[in-house]
Amino acid sequence: MLGQLGIKPVDDPKTGIAPTEIAGTVVRTLNLPEIAPLRSRLVPEHSVFGHGTTAEGEVLVSGIADAVVLDGQGGIEAVIDWKSDVNPSPKAVDHYRK
């Protein structure tokens, strides 16, 4: 895919896109204790829609979740938001949780 985009892969992720580093990150992520049991039910790039009511009126939400975990009835049990930070600060992690 990089070749189709005219991008040369590199070995050092500090200097560009390093396929080996990306593959390692994917494997480590999918083996996280929180993710491993959900892997068989992960659906990537899933559309999500919702609505709610506030004092100002109805709020509509739409987007694409990085991944969702489907329950046995076709509903969404969990939403996964992958982050690319290598070493996020506690403040950044708290922000992501919100």
TILO-15537 format. One record per atom (N, C-alpha, C, O): residue number from 0; atom name; x, y, z. Coordinates in nm, 2 decimals, padded with zeros to 4 digits. Each point is the difference from the previous one (the first is absolute). Example, Ala and Ser with C-alpha at 12.3 -4.5 7.8 and 13.67 -1.06 7.14 Angstrom:
# TILO-15537
seq  atom  c1  c2  c3
0  N  01.32  -00.57  00.78
0  CA  -00.09  00.12  00.00
0  C  00.09  00.12  00.00
0  O  00.10  00.00  00.07
1  N  -00.14  00.11  -00.14
1  CA  00.09  00.11  00.00
1  C  -00.08  00.11  00.08
1  O  00.05  00.11  00.01
END
This chain:
# TILO-15537
seq  atom  c1  c2  c3
0  N  00.08  -00.12  00.00
0  CA  -00.08  00.12  00.00
0  C  00.09  00.13  00.00
0  O  -00.03  00.09  -00.07
1  N  00.14  -00.10  00.15
1  CA  00.09  00.12  00.00
1  C  00.05  00.03  -00.14
1  O  00.00  00.11  -00.04
2  N  00.03  -00.22  -00.04
2  CA  00.05  00.02  -00.13
2  C  -00.10  00.07  -00.09
2  O  00.03  00.08  -00.09
3  N  -00.16  -00.12  00.10
3  CA  -00.10  00.06  -00.08
3  C  -00.02  00.15  00.04
3  O  -00.04  00.08  -00.09
4  N  00.08  -00.04  00.21
4  CA  -00.01  00.14  00.04
4  C  00.13  00.07  -00.03
4  O  00.01  00.13  00.02
5  N  00.09  -00.20  -00.07
5  CA  00.12  00.07  -00.03
5  C  00.09  00.03  00.12
5  O  00.08  00.09  00.01
6  N  -00.11  -00.17  00.10
6  CA  00.08  00.01  00.13
6  C  00.09  -00.11  00.01
6  O  -00.03  -00.12  -00.01
7  N  00.16  00.15  00.04
7  CA  00.10  -00.10  00.02
7  C  00.00  -00.05  00.15
7  O  00.01  00.09  00.09
8  N  -00.03  -00.22  -00.07
8  CA  00.01  -00.04  00.14
8  C  00.14  00.01  00.06
8  O  00.10  00.00  -00.07
9  N  -00.10  00.02  00.20
9  CA  00.13  00.02  00.07
9  C  00.01  -00.10  00.11
9  O  -00.09  -00.07  00.04
10  N  00.21  00.05  00.01
10  CA  00.03  -00.09  00.12
10  C  -00.02  00.07  00.13
10  O  -00.04  -00.06  00.10
11  N  00.07  00.19  -00.10
11  CA  -00.01  00.08  00.13
11  C  -00.13  00.08  00.00
11  O  -00.02  00.09  -00.08
12  N  -00.07  -00.12  00.17
12  CA  -00.13  00.07  00.01
12  C  00.01  00.15  00.03
12  O  -00.10  00.07  -00.02
13  N  00.21  -00.03  00.06
13  CA  00.02  00.15  00.03
13  C  00.02  00.07  -00.13
13  O  -00.01  00.13  -00.01
14  N  00.04  -00.20  -00.10
14  CA  00.03  00.07  -00.13
14  C  -00.11  -00.02  -00.10
14  O  00.01  00.05  -00.12
15  N  -00.11  -00.13  00.15
15  CA  -00.11  -00.02  -00.10
15  C  -00.09  -00.12  00.04
15  O  00.00  -00.04  00.12
16  N  -00.06  -00.02  -00.21
16  CA  -00.09  -00.11  00.02
16  C  00.08  -00.13  00.00
16  O  00.06  -00.03  -00.10
17  N  -00.05  -00.04  00.21
17  CA  00.08  -00.12  00.02
17  C  -00.10  -00.12  00.01
17  O  -00.05  -00.03  00.11
18  N  00.03  -00.05  -00.22
18  CA  -00.09  -00.11  00.00
18  C  00.03  -00.10  00.12
18  O  -00.10  -00.05  00.06
19  N  00.22  00.02  -00.04
19  CA  00.03  -00.10  00.11
19  C  -00.04  00.06  00.14
19  O  -00.06  -00.08  00.08
20  N  00.08  00.20  -00.06
20  CA  -00.05  00.06  00.13
20  C  -00.15  00.00  00.01
20  O  -00.06  -00.03  00.10
21  N  -00.01  00.06  -00.21
21  CA  -00.14  00.00  00.00
21  C  -00.06  -00.14  00.02
21  O  -00.09  -00.01  00.08
22  N  00.15  -00.09  -00.14
22  CA  -00.05  -00.13  00.02
22  C  00.02  -00.05  00.14
22  O  -00.08  -00.06  00.06
23  N  00.20  00.10  00.00
23  CA  00.02  -00.04  00.14
23  C  -00.10  00.07  00.09
23  O  -00.04  -00.06  00.10
24  N  00.01  00.18  -00.12
24  CA  -00.10  00.08  00.08
24  C  -00.13  -00.07  -00.01
24  O  -00.07  -00.01  00.10
25  N  00.03  -00.03  -00.22
25  CA  -00.13  -00.07  -00.02
25  C  -00.01  -00.12  00.08
25  O  -00.10  -00.03  00.07
26  N  00.21  -00.06  -00.08
26  CA  00.00  -00.12  00.07
26  C  -00.01  00.02  00.15
26  O  -00.08  -00.07  00.07
27  N  00.16  00.16  -00.02
27  CA  00.00  00.03  00.15
27  C  -00.14  00.05  00.04
27  O  -00.05  -00.03  00.11
28  N  -00.01  00.12  -00.19
28  CA  -00.13  00.05  00.03
28  C  -00.11  -00.10  00.01
28  O  -00.08  -00.01  00.09
29  N  00.08  -00.08  -00.19
29  CA  -00.10  -00.10  00.00
29  C  00.02  -00.11  00.11
29  O  -00.09  -00.07  00.03
30  N  00.21  00.07  00.02
30  CA  00.02  -00.10  00.11
30  C  -00.01  00.07  00.14
30  O  00.03  -00.07  00.10
31  N  -00.07  00.20  -00.09
31  CA  -00.02  00.06  00.13
31  C  -00.11  -00.08  00.07
31  O  -00.09  -00.05  -00.06
32  N  00.10  00.03  00.20
32  CA  -00.09  -00.08  00.07
32  C  -00.15  00.06  -00.01
32  O  -00.09  -00.08  00.01
33  N  00.08  00.20  -00.04
33  CA  -00.14  00.06  -00.01
33  C  -00.06  -00.03  -00.14
33  O  -00.12  00.00  -00.02
34  N  00.21  -00.02  -00.08
34  CA  -00.04  -00.01  -00.14
34  C  -00.01  -00.15  -00.04
34  O  -00.09  -00.04  -00.08
35  N  00.19  -00.04  00.12
35  CA  00.01  -00.14  -00.05
35  C  -00.13  -00.08  00.01
35  O  -00.04  -00.06  -00.09
36  N  -00.04  00.07  00.20
36  CA  -00.12  -00.07  00.01
36  C  -00.11  00.05  -00.09
36  O  -00.10  -00.07  -00.03
37  N  00.11  00.19  -00.02
37  CA  -00.10  00.06  -00.09
37  C  00.03  -00.02  -00.15
37  O  -00.08  00.04  -00.08
38  N  00.20  -00.08  00.05
38  CA  00.05  00.00  -00.14
38  C  -00.10  -00.07  -00.10
38  O  -00.02  00.05  -00.11
39  N  -00.04  -00.16  00.15
39  CA  -00.09  -00.07  -00.10
39  C  -00.12  00.08  -00.03
39  O  -00.07  -00.03  -00.10
40  N  00.03  00.13  00.19
40  CA  -00.12  00.08  -00.03
40  C  00.03  00.15  -00.04
40  O  -00.09  00.08  -00.01
41  N  00.22  -00.05  -00.01
41  CA  00.04  00.13  -00.04
41  C  -00.05  00.03  -00.15
41  O  00.03  -00.08  -00.09
42  N  -00.09  00.19  00.07
42  CA  -00.04  00.05  -00.13
42  C  00.07  00.13  -00.02
42  O  -00.03  00.10  00.07
43  N  00.13  -00.09  -00.17
43  CA  00.07  00.13  -00.02
43  C  -00.08  00.10  -00.08
43  O  -00.09  -00.03  -00.07
44  N  00.12  00.16  00.10
44  CA  -00.05  00.11  -00.08
44  C  -00.15  -00.01  -00.01
44  O  -00.06  00.00  -00.11
45  N  -00.01  00.00  00.22
45  CA  -00.14  -00.02  00.01
45  C  -00.07  00.13  00.01
45  O  00.03  00.09  00.09
46  N  -00.14  -00.07  -00.17
46  CA  -00.07  00.13  00.01
46  C  -00.08  00.00  00.13
46  O  -00.06  -00.10  00.04
47  N  00.05  00.21  00.02
47  CA  -00.08  00.02  00.13
47  C  -00.09  00.12  -00.02
47  O  00.05  00.11  -00.05
48  N  -00.17  -00.12  00.10
48  CA  -00.09  00.11  00.00
48  C  -00.07  00.01  00.13
48  O  -00.02  -00.11  00.07
49  N  -00.02  00.23  -00.02
49  CA  -00.07  00.01  00.12
49  C  -00.07  00.13  00.01
49  O  00.02  00.09  -00.08
50  N  -00.10  -00.07  00.18
50  CA  -00.07  00.12  00.02
50  C  -00.03  00.02  00.15
50  O  -00.01  -00.10  00.07
51  N  00.00  00.22  -00.03
51  CA  -00.04  00.03  00.14
51  C  -00.07  00.13  00.01
51  O  00.00  00.08  -00.10
52  N  -00.05  -00.05  00.21
52  CA  -00.07  00.13  00.02
52  C  00.07  00.08  00.11
52  O  00.03  -00.05  00.11
53  N  -00.01  00.18  -00.14
53  CA  00.06  00.09  00.10
53  C  -00.10  00.11  00.02
53  O  -00.10  00.01  -00.07
54  N  00.14  00.09  00.15
54  CA  -00.09  00.11  00.02
54  C  -00.01  00.09  -00.12
54  O  -00.10  00.06  -00.03
55  N  00.20  -00.07  -00.06
55  CA  00.00  00.07  -00.13
55  C  -00.08  -00.07  -00.11
55  O  -00.03  00.06  -00.10
56  N  00.00  -00.19  00.12
56  CA  -00.07  -00.07  -00.10
56  C  00.07  -00.14  -00.03
56  O  00.08  -00.05  00.09
57  N  -00.12  -00.01  -00.20
57  CA  00.06  -00.13  -00.03
57  C  00.14  00.01  -00.05
57  O  00.03  00.09  -00.08
58  N  00.05  -00.19  00.12
58  CA  00.14  00.00  -00.05
58  C  00.02  -00.13  -00.08
58  O  -00.03  -00.11  00.05
59  N  00.07  00.12  -00.17
59  CA  00.03  -00.12  -00.09
59  C  00.14  -00.03  00.00
59  O  00.08  00.10  -00.01
60  N  -00.04  -00.22  00.01
60  CA  00.14  -00.04  00.00
60  C  00.02  -00.10  -00.11
60  O  -00.08  -00.10  -00.02
61  N  00.18  00.11  -00.06
61  CA  00.04  -00.10  -00.10
61  C  00.15  00.00  -00.02
61  O  00.07  00.10  00.02
62  N  -00.02  -00.22  -00.05
62  CA  00.14  -00.01  -00.01
62  C  00.04  -00.15  -00.03
62  O  -00.08  -00.08  -00.03
63  N  00.21  00.06  00.03
63  CA  00.05  -00.14  -00.03
63  C  00.09  -00.03  00.12
63  O  00.10  00.06  00.03
64  N  -00.14  -00.17  00.04
64  CA  00.08  -00.05  00.11
64  C  00.12  -00.08  -00.05
64  O  -00.02  -00.07  -00.10
65  N  00.13  00.08  00.16
65  CA  00.12  -00.08  -00.05
65  C  -00.04  -00.15  00.00
65  O  00.04  -00.07  -00.09
66  N  -00.11  00.02  00.20
66  CA  -00.04  -00.13  00.00
66  C  -00.12  -00.01  00.10
66  O  00.00  00.08  00.10
67  N  -00.09  -00.17  -00.12
67  CA  -00.10  -00.03  00.10
67  C  00.00  -00.15  00.03
67  O  00.05  -00.08  -00.08
68  N  -00.11  00.05  00.20
68  CA  -00.02  -00.14  00.03
68  C  -00.15  -00.02  00.00
68  O  -00.07  00.06  00.08
69  N  00.02  -00.16  -00.16
69  CA  -00.14  -00.02  -00.01
69  C  -00.04  -00.10  00.11
69  O  00.07  -00.10  00.03
70  N  -00.19  00.12  00.03
70  CA  -00.05  -00.10  00.09
70  C  -00.08  -00.10  -00.08
70  O  -00.01  00.00  -00.12
71  N  -00.05  -00.10  00.19
71  CA  -00.07  -00.11  -00.06
71  C  -00.13  00.04  -00.07
71  O  -00.05  -00.07  -00.08
72  N  00.00  00.19  00.10
72  CA  -00.13  00.05  -00.06
72  C  00.03  00.10  -00.11
72  O  -00.10  00.06  -00.05
73  N  00.22  -00.04  00.01
73  CA  00.03  00.10  -00.10
73  C  00.02  00.14  00.05
73  O  00.03  00.09  -00.08
74  N  -00.04  -00.07  00.21
74  CA  00.03  00.13  00.06
74  C  00.15  00.02  00.02
74  O  00.08  -00.10  -00.02
75  N  -00.04  00.21  00.06
75  CA  00.14  00.03  00.03
75  C  00.03  -00.01  00.15
75  O  -00.06  00.07  00.08
76  N  00.15  -00.16  -00.05
76  CA  00.04  -00.02  00.14
76  C  00.11  00.09  00.04
76  O  00.00  00.05  00.12
77  N  00.09  -00.02  -00.21
77  CA  00.12  00.09  00.03
77  C  00.04  00.07  -00.12
77  O  -00.01  -00.05  -00.11
78  N  00.07  00.17  00.13
78  CA  00.06  00.08  -00.11
78  C  00.14  00.01  00.03
78  O  00.04  00.04  00.11
79  N  00.05  -00.07  -00.21
79  CA  00.14  00.01  00.01
79  C  00.05  00.12  -00.08
79  O  -00.03  00.01  -00.11
80  N  00.11  00.07  00.18
80  CA  00.05  00.12  -00.07
80  C  00.16  -00.01  00.01
80  O  00.06  00.02  00.10
81  N  00.00  -00.07  -00.21
81  CA  00.14  -00.02  00.00
81  C  00.07  00.14  00.01
81  O  -00.04  00.09  -00.07
82  N  00.14  -00.08  00.15
82  CA  00.09  00.12  00.00
82  C  00.14  -00.03  -00.04
82  O  00.05  -00.11  00.02
83  N  00.01  00.20  -00.09
83  CA  00.13  -00.02  -00.05
83  C  00.11  00.06  00.08
83  O  00.12  -00.01  -00.04
84  N  -00.15  00.06  00.16
84  CA  00.11  00.06  00.08
84  C  00.09  -00.11  00.05
84  O  -00.05  -00.11  00.04
85  N  00.18  00.13  -00.05
85  CA  00.09  -00.10  00.05
85  C  00.01  -00.01  00.15
85  O  00.00  -00.10  00.06
86  N  00.00  00.22  00.00
86  CA  00.01  00.00  00.15
86  C  -00.08  00.12  00.05
86  O  00.05  00.11  00.04
87  N  -00.19  -00.12  -00.04
87  CA  -00.08  00.11  00.04
87  C  00.01  00.03  00.14
87  O  00.02  -00.08  00.09
88  N  -00.03  00.21  -00.06
88  CA  00.00  00.05  00.14
88  C  -00.13  -00.04  00.07
88  O  -00.10  -00.03  -00.06
89  N  00.10  00.02  00.20
89  CA  -00.12  -00.03  00.07
89  C  -00.11  00.10  -00.04
89  O  -00.12  -00.04  00.00
90  N  00.15  00.17  -00.02
90  CA  -00.10  00.10  -00.04
90  C  -00.06  -00.04  -00.13
90  O  -00.12  00.01  -00.02
91  N  00.20  -00.05  -00.08
91  CA  -00.05  -00.04  -00.13
91  C  -00.09  -00.12  00.01
91  O  -00.11  -00.01  -00.06
92  N  00.15  -00.09  00.14
92  CA  -00.09  -00.12  00.02
92  C  -00.13  00.04  00.06
92  O  -00.10  -00.05  -00.04
93  N  00.10  00.14  00.14
93  CA  -00.12  00.04  00.07
93  C  -00.09  00.07  -00.11
93  O  -00.12  -00.02  00.00
94  N  00.18  00.10  -00.08
94  CA  -00.08  00.07  -00.11
94  C  -00.06  -00.10  -00.09
94  O  -00.12  00.02  -00.04
95  N  00.19  -00.12  00.00
95  CA  -00.05  -00.11  -00.09
95  C  -00.12  -00.07  00.07
95  O  -00.10  -00.03  -00.07
96  N  00.11  00.00  00.19
96  CA  -00.11  -00.07  00.07
96  C  -00.13  00.08  00.00
96  O  -00.11  -00.05  -00.01
97  N  00.12  00.18  00.02
97  CA  -00.11  00.09  00.00
97  C  -00.07  -00.01  -00.14
97  O  -00.10  00.07  -00.02
END
